[in-house]
Amino acid sequence: MNKRNKHNGFLLTELIVALTVLVIILSCLAMALKVFRNINQYQLTRQRCISAAQAQLDCIAVTGKAIDDEDFKRLWPKMSIEIKQSDGIDQWQGLKLVNVRATVKDINKDITVELARYFAPKGESWK
């Protein structure tokens, strides 16, 4: 019998080491995918806040009033909106400043987006 042919197969320890390395690689991949999923969820939620605030500003620009609460809750459930209006100052004097703040709770934290725009008072046109 030839001594070289005596140990041709995998040893049990080699198999265990290979499986352990494979499990470690797969668990690292799973953790990385979870992190990417959380980042994408945050970005999607933030983009929804931006679109809701922008829609409110666009509606105010076109109709002079905000989107109805019922329509807003239908379009963006679980999101709250706050609209504040103030007078412009300095070079913006004579215009109205409208601040819109959209807030929604994500996985562990609140995401808030605030947008603002100046508007000419009703009846006046831009100069």
Stockholm file with secondary structure:
# STOCKHOLM 1.0

chainA/1-127         MNKRNKHNGFLLTELIVALTVLVIILSCLAMALKVFRNINQYQLTRQRCISAAQAQLDCIAVTGKAIDDEDFKRLWPKMSIEIKQSDGIDQWQGLKLVNVRATVKDINKDITVELARYFAPKGESWK
#=GR chainA/1-127 SS CCGGGGGCSCCHHHHHHHHHHHHHHHHHHHHHHHHHHHHHHHHHHHHHHHHHHHHHHHHHHHHSSCCCHHHHHHHSTTEEEEEEEEECCGGGTTSEEEEEEEEEECSSSEEEEEEEEEECCTTCCCC
#=GC SS_cons         CCGGGGGCSCCHHHHHHHHHHHHHHHHHHHHHHHHHHHHHHHHHHHHHHHHHHHHHHHHHHHHSSCCCHHHHHHHSTTEEEEEEEEECCGGGTTSEEEEEEEEEECSSSEEEEEEEEEECCTTCCCC
//
